[in-house]
Amino acid sequence: MTRYPDFANTDLLERIPLTAQSVLYVGCNGGALGTAYRRFNPRALLLGIEPDATAAELAARRLDRVAAVDVERNPLPFALDRPIDCIIYGDVLEHLRDPWAVLRRHAEALSEDGTMVICVPNVHHWSFADRLLRGTWKYEPDGLLDETHLRWFSLDSMREGLEAVGLLPHDVSPRVFDAEKAKEFATAIAPALHNLGVDPAAYARRAAPLAVCLAGGQATAADAVGGFQHAGARRWRFACAHRVPDAGAAQRSWRADPDRRVGGHQPGSRYTAHFHSASPAAFR
């Protein structure tokens, strides 16, 4: 039995390109996501990195190759004859001592049209503040307060970290499961928020997502959004998306294609907001 639930995160699944010839899942647990993806793309080479021996053993029965290693010590434990088309980090970066070093190394291994898919917890989630105010904050076996988490992320800290290693965030998708509870909490502390100069409605939007998902692909520095320039920068985008017609170079946006399904799910249909780095108002 694996430590964490053995299921496929559909928010990640729908962002893995159906045309990928090779997919690396960092922190693959038991390989359930690979099993789900294989139904849509049986020809892809599925690779996994999983430090837990029990989970890695299960994943090895589902994926093509699995390495039971510490990704920070051995970021690319496979002998490959070509770049990787998609690299996935599903709730794993928060467990690493230096996630930016791993991302930097893996970005070098991406194919020219490769995609990175990332999901990280949101430190602004209302339950953090609720527990701190009540004096009940403590680590738990799993979930948002997982005892093995070494860090948490806000949208801004994630953007800053990615940019620092030459990765340019473009689109972000909040994972919201309890929007009403976030609104109720914001309403309850509204007097304090007003006294602090914080708009309760804006706080509720920021505090609603439990996590955020990002998907991105390579771009040249000339494609940088919002004025950020970095040699070899990557432009983040949804794996199943198309450009909005007539969008300016400094205000590029992407939107889900309602006529195309990835991983059996319709992009954009499960989320409360989609925005890009030039205008992240939906998260503020």
Beta strands, then each sheet from edge to edge (+ up, - down):
strand 1: 22-26
strand 2: 45-49
strand 3: 65-67
strand 4: 84-90
strand 5: 110-121
strand 6: 167-168
strand 7: 171-176
strand 8: 209-218
strand 9: 234-236
strand 10: 241-243
strand 11: 254-256
strand 12: 275-276
sheet 1: 3+ 2+ 1+ 4+ 5+ 8- 7+ 12-
sheet 2: 3+ 2+ 1+ 4+ 5+ 8- 9+ 6+
sheet 3: 10+ 11-
end
